[in-house]
């Protein structure tokens, strides 16, 4: 593998000039820089990112911690993060914490990241948050003062879905959450449902509030399927089901069909996130849309801006979810 010394020899310059030409640490004339770049290209020289970090003090490595990498929503956000990061010379690593979480927390800490994004629903261990603070790692979406927030806001979009369901004559409405029942109201979508339940004329049957008390680790589609099965065994009547994400909605639709129920003729179903397949499934899925690519880019931009400007204040930015009405929500069955 070619080294900086090899590039310097071919370009007939000093190693220091190669370093300055490639990193921009000190000014180098255009013709000299061009000579160095041509030599590096000819030799196939690849800069050592670790050495660059040591010399510049900047770690161009962003970590993203997720708890369900199989959910397309996370993948779509990651595309946005990676897009902006690559444009600015940053690398992105993804840590799936669905299993062996403790070992992966240690792995994340050992990587000496420049920034870390938290998409884990469980609380991040305080010992690792302390490490990030000590090492000046830029944090996004952590529950501490020295963390940026780039939040998705669902309340207005959820209100639009609920009021449209009421307009379509639905009275028996169920809501499925990926959180345990005791924590459901921490989700703004469930909170909005509860606020509007009486106003929209929905039945006040709390058995139609279905939390994820299944235990164990499951994918969203499994949770949606199993919670729908659980709800159906109660014999409760419902004509519309609000699901907390699109994959849960797809699992719910499968469970309903397995019980001989048609979607949306017998039961309407809505999701959240507007993942890429939502408009291709049958029926096409009514959902809440987040511009996941722009959301990811905003997260990466926040980290990179903070690294470049350490005095930048911590902020909370929001991305608004908007309703997308498709075939899975229709008029209530008479």
N, C-alpha and C positions, 0 to 999 in steps of 0.2 A: 504494500500500500504506500502510495506517495506521501511524503512529508512536506512540511513548509520549507525545510532545507533543500529538498529536491526542486521545489518550485523556484526558490531563490536562485539556485544554480542555473536552471534553464533560462530564467528571465535575466540573469546576470545582475541581480540586485541583492541587498542584504535580507536576512530573515526578518528583521524589524520592518523593512519596507513591505514585504509580503503581508505581514500581520496588519500593518496600517492600511494597505490597499484592500484587504479582504474584510476588515472589521470597521474601517472608517474611524478608528480611534484617533488618528492624527491625519492632517491633510496630506494628500498625495496627488501629484499632477496627473491630468487626464491620460496623457500618453504613457506614463509610467504604470498607472493603474491598468490600462488596457494591456500592457505587456505582461503584467502579473496574471491577469485574468486569462489571457490566452495560454500562458504556461500552465496554469492550474487546470484549465480545461483539457489541454493536451495530455497531461499526466493523470487525469481523472482524480484530482485531489479533492478529498471531502474534508471540510473543517471538522475538528473534534469539538463537539458541543460542550463537553465537560471542560475542556481547556478554555473555550470561549467564556464559559460562565465564571471560571476562576479568574480570568484576566479582566473581565468586564464587570464582575459582580452582579450580573443579571442572569437569572435562571429562566430560560425560555422554554419552560415545560409546564403545561397545565394538566392537572389531574381532574377527572370527573368521576365521582362516586355515585353509582346507581344501585337500586335494589331489585330491579326487574329489567334486565337488558333485553329480554325477549319482547317487551312491549315496544311496538314500532314508534310510539311517541318519543321515547328516549333516543332512539336511533335518529329520528328526524331532527331533534334538538341538537344532537351531537354533530350532525352534518353542518349546522350553522356555526357551532363553536369551532370545529376544525377548519371551516372555510376562512373565517376571520383570522384564526391563529396562524394558518399557513401563509396568508398574505403578509404577515408581520414576522415571519421567521420563527414561530413558536410551534412546538410539538404538543400533541395531546395524547394522554394515556387514559384509558377507561378502566375502572375498577368495579367489577360486578360483586356486590356484597351480599348476594343472595345466599351464599354458603361460605363457610370458613371466614366469617367476617372479622373475627379478632386477628387472625393471621394477616388478613388483607389490610386492616388498619395499620399494623406494624409496617407492612410493605409500603403503604402510602407515605408513612412518616419517614421511611428510610430513603425515599426517592429525592428528598430535598427539592420539592416543587416550588415553582414561582407562584402558582395559584392553584386553588382547589375549589371545585364546585360540588355542592351537596344536593343530590337528588334522592337521598335516602329518607324514607318516611320515619324510621326510628330515630331517636335522639342520638346524635354523634357523641361518642365517649369524651368526657371532659379532659382526660389526660392528653388526648391527641389534639384537641382544640388548643390546649396550653402550648403544645409543641408548635403548632402553626403560628401562634402569637409570638412565641420566642424567636422563631426563625423568619419572621416577617413574611410569611406566606399570605398572599392575598386571598381572602375567603369570600365566597359568594353563597348566600342562602344558608348561613349558619345562625344558630340562635345565640348570638352574642353581639355586644356593641360594636366591636371592630370587625364587622362583616358587612359587605354590601348585600342588598336584597334586590333581586330582579324577579318580581313576583307576577304570577298570572292572576288576573282578577276575574272571577266567574259570576259575581253576584248579579250584575245587570243582565248578562246573557242567560243565566238560569231563570231569572224572573220572566224573560221573554218566552222561554220554553214552557214554563209553568202556566203563564197566562194564556198562551196559545192552546195548550191542552185543555184548559178550562173553557175557552171559547168553543172548542170542538166538542164540548159536552161531556168531558170526562169528570166523574165524581169520585171514583175509587182509584186513587193514585198510590203507587208504591215507589219507594226509593231504595236502591241497593248501594251500599257503601263498602269500600275495601278496608275501612277502619272497623275496629271492634265497636259494638253497639254503644258502649259507655263513652267512646270518643267521637261518635259520629258528628255531634254538633260542633266539633272543632273545624269541620269542613264547611266553608262558606256556602257551598251548594246545598248541603243538607239544612244549614241554618236558614237559608232563603226559602227552602221548601216549607219549613216549619212556620216561618213568618207569614207565608201566603196561603197556607193550607185552609184556614178558616175563610179568609177573604175570597178565595177562589171556589168555595163551596165543596171542597174535598171532604170526604169522610174523615173523622178524627180518630180512626182506628190505628193505634200505635203498633199493632202487629204488622202493619204495612211498611214500617221503618225497619229495614233488614240490614243489620250490621254483620261484619265478618267475624263471627265467633267460632269459626271452623277449627282454628288452631293450626299450627304448622305453616310451612312455606308453600304457597300455591301461586300459580300465574293468575293474572286478572281474568282470563277467559274461564279458567277452572272455578274461580270464586264466583263469577257471574252465573255459571251453570249451576253450581251447587247451591247457591243462595236462592236461585229461582226454584230449584227442586224443593228446597226447604219451605219456601213460601207456598208453593202449590199444595204441599201436604197439609197445610193449615186449613185449607178449604175457604180461605178468605177470597172475596171477590175483588178483582182489580182489572181495569181496562187500559191503564197506562203505567209504564214502569220507567222511572228515571234511573239511569246507571251512571256511576261516577267516572267511568272512562269507556272508551269505545270497545276495548277488548272484553270488558265485563258485559257490555251490551250484546256482543256477538255470542258470548257464552250463554247469556240469558235467552236469546232468540232460539238457539239450538235446543235448550231445555224446554221452552214453550212448544216448539214444533214436535218434540219427542212425546209430548203429552197431547198431541192432536190439536193444538191451538195455532191459529193462523196469525201471522204478523204482517200487516197491522190490523187485519179485519177483526180479529178477536181481542188482541192486546197490542197497543202501540208501545214502542220502545225507543228511548233516546239514549245517546251516549255523551261523551265529552272528549275533546282533543282534535277531532276531525283528522284522524290518521289517514294516510294516503289511500288505503283500501276502502274507506267508509263510503265513498261514492261509487264503488264497483260491486259491493255485496248486494244481495237481494233479500229484502228490499233495501234500497239505498238508505243510509242511516242519517236520521236527524241527529244533530250533535251541536256542540259548542266548538267553534273554530279558534285555534291559536295559530298565529303565523310562527310555526316552530323554527323555521330557518332564521327569521329575523330575531326571534327570541334568543337562539343560540349565539348569533353574532353579537348581540348586545351584551351577553354574558362575557364573551371573550374580550370584547372591547373594554368593558369595565375593568377586567383584570389587567390587561396590557396597559391601559391608561394609568392605572394606579402604580404599576411597576415603574413606568416612566416618570411619574410624578408622585413620589411618596407622600407629599403633603396634601394630596387630593382628599377632600372630606368623604366620609362614608355616606352613601345615599341609598334611598329605596326607589327603584324604578318599577313601573308596572306595565304589563302588557294585557290589554283588554280582550276577553273572549267574546265573540259575537255568535249569535245563533245561525245555524244553517239548517233550513227546513227541507227535508227530503221525504221519501215515501214511507218511512217507518213510523211516522206520526200522522194519524188521520182521525176522522170523526169517530166518536165513541159508538160502540155497537149498541143498537136499540135493545 
